[in-house]
Amino acid sequence: MKKSLLYLFMLVCSVSIFMSCSDDDDEVKYPIDTELAGGYVGNLSVNVDGNQMGTTENQKITISQSNKGTNQIALSLKNFTFLVNVGDIEVDPCTVKAIDGGYAFEGQQNLDLVQPLGNCPVSISGTVKGSNINIEIGVKVGALNQNVKATFVGRKLTGSESSEAKITSFIIDDEAVVEQPVINEEAGTIVFAVNEEVESLKFTPIIEISEGATITPASGLVQDFSNNKKVTYTVTAEDGTVKVYTAFVEGTRKVLKYSFEEWKEGSKNDELLPKDLWAGSAAGAGFLGGTLLRKETREDGTYAAKLITFEYPNEPSSLVPKITAGSIFIGKFDLASAFTDRLSCTKFGLDAETVGLGGKPLRFKGVYKYESGSNYLDASNHEDVKPVDIKDKGQIQAILYKVQTGEDGKEIVLTGHDVNTSELRVAVANIIVEDIKEYTPFNIEFEYLQEYDRNTKYKFAIVCSSSKDGDSFKGAGGSTLIVDEFEVICE
């Protein structure tokens, strides 16, 4: 009897120990949060009924701890596509088990996908070994009687990768592009405008993107934008985040080009031709012996206009100013007015049709370089000329203004008195230039002071001065402005 009790006691103890060990085994927890959870990026290949449908590079898949069990994960694949964009594939839970060198997982779930796919059984199986992951995804599409198999091969992200996927710069260095591409981040568009006279719309965009990101198609490849074609660019960040942009031609523009190739050379001042378009202050200062306008030969043999501020060497008077800025402008120079009202000599602007302006001006372009004189003078009062300790600056501007008849029945023409203040001005594109030794491009928008009306009659002027305050007889003798390659871009 005693022996039987002893055997019974030993049997109970052994069972208890066995049960205890079994409970301990059940409590083993895999380190999902530290070894499995995170983002994975790789290539996703899709096969439908044995037919290869293509590969998506830099696809991102996310693994996280499932809240449905200890050794279970939730797997998420965003924007899954094979024939259509299926949407998101999310299977939760997938059961995890340890294998040699890593972990294996599998799970299945019925998911409601986009129409016409409907409700589909989805199965997941995969392995994670170190930072490498392999996944098989099966989707049975009953509505289409198709079996879809997707294979994902990738690597685990460290967490330090950038998620920024942006095109930061998109430039097309081609004369046909009159408005450089504008990137709209929110809309994911890149739009630009071209010269209406251009036939070929094949361009080579130079693109800069977020650090560490990749782009398809690559920068520097020729793209065809003709016949309203759109080019899709896909930017992928280091962590697999994707941003898609669509680039296309938004419209065409009329381009007016103003050449400085025709000149009549003179002893002191050259004459810019054609005279029915261009005028300048040289005519007024020539009889004083001053040099205000010269033809400038560029390295390629073409010509530019060189404007020079003239300092009268003798005592000034009400008729002979101490400072006269070199200038050229679209309009007329009325020498007769010089003896009564010097600022009225400059008649700025010609009819828009005369200068070829066929629509609303949008941008004003060109190149310049500038060197200021050393002795700035305020000669606004000829009886009290004062030196001023400032640097001289030049000015280049384009003005569109309404045609209006004055009390004398004649059309009003803006002059040095009111070209910067008149209420007739509709649009202005203005740049103040400072010392720069090399030819420097400018490309500025017209600022509209009033609404543009296609049915209204306008005058248009381009006005350049080697001293921006020359209309007040202020500036530095020798200040030199050289201009070339003027263009006006019109709607």
Steps between C-alpha positions, in 0.01 A plus 500: 500500500780734593682412174186576299471841662869565431458411129189715479686794655791464255259478205323821604834680537622388159176611335524833678856550380398408144206741509724769640748458215218498248364829641848654478524403131164663432627823655790538252452837328669584171664846485260635242538866597880492484571254218197490272296818534586787267500602137638291216579619149559281196369375167149362460445268203142411401386191310142437385413142404862433410543822300758749622338843546813698586704611797454801725830628632537659843170361624452552873352245743443555871505242780372575850409309815143372477271577791328165444770276642846481652693342212303659222564785259293730280626548142406795279568565131371834366364556149532145368460492122484228239225568244351787694598679817362248747561722799656401831575140595490463878509158666469483877596271660785300354644238734875508563730209575875471538703335222868449442656844460181700550122483502218379280144628496174423327141612508187531293200727488201589284532859378247724329693644203401749234237410243476284299727291723272497803565267793819298451688248717856625555782281632838614628816297568853621544832496679720760664869420540708783633407807293378295201136418438320276250120493474250310288155659465214306346169654396212289363283729291179303463320773308763480223582131550868593543780407737743778580841430646728780618859451613671762713877497553644780707694629797411651833533873540720624782265787589757765414403513131340817369133489405526810279414432136500835321611654174681808625604639162379438143676705233483486121790693346348564159413826327163356404399494869395856577363428848704257706317207661304576816469221757168470681561265794137473603373415152809300403536692172790663315384745233683729259434712192668502160543735207200470270727482196695194618438175312695243704400451862766245589689628804759374746395593855775534761348388829609520863328291767507442875827369638516121493194470274480353149295609199355323197549598221841641586619858465670581170285276281323643193122515540235570238236755608339544157129450429405566865708205621559475873807348660462328836790517744512272806721604792577238765646599837760297687228341711285409197259796520382581148394829344374521140523815285352568158690740270340662196481813284237733643480733203675695226620859510576770246862614531616845390874536453669839485835494325795736545667394176424808286706814562608818335844582631593854603805687626380535860170314514371213292140493384286196581280395211225487394430859593127448468531268803798604714600840630734627772658790684813499284337735252452761769847479648693458178529872441656531849781265404383219728501126429180331611439212257743265327475172312657225712649198323458173689734200494285317246506796262144616571420845633358643821403852603743685730350792699731744679411774749658831394638757746517844336852631565406869517266698719142375459202721428126468472551388139814292546475246785809382685380138483330334203426129517562285195173352381323308227127451477218404269351833401618839370752763612372855453811718487293818468368455851851503643504879512177531697444174691780244498288213641246547223763407240442132567176378344466147633301234317353409164170336413499137614424381147795698363749325730344159430326455834221259408365422845535544873869529597599251769879509538795719405838336437850604404863523608706787642820598674569818693785710635427804715697824475714619789359849558126507572347846469163645584452755222124540540570865589745625237600788726597269785653173374586274793714187524322210670672201659297225331548253215323569174255241365345440159142422403328283241123501473209428268173692524156436354259793521159600369460727203301805604428835334598820681321833512680606185348208311833320464596160639678522834857372492687436823825691554774530759249687715246223545628168365537371858184654643228528234159350572488389137754227574347153486804275545866547592802269501787672676851405607760715679852388412822526698868434427550168320792426266352208307189492284218412737156378390176636639151359461230696682122496506288796406324649801146596408378825650170479314305224329607425144228535236570349160264752340680803642766688302844509663846642458810304593852611594829353608711756686865454603714748693861486619394699810162409646446851638611665180154654463589707809847573358670282758771246427869440454689594186630188330234265635457242224207269428526244219179322393415232246265215402174667603188284475140562598287190559132554422190297567 
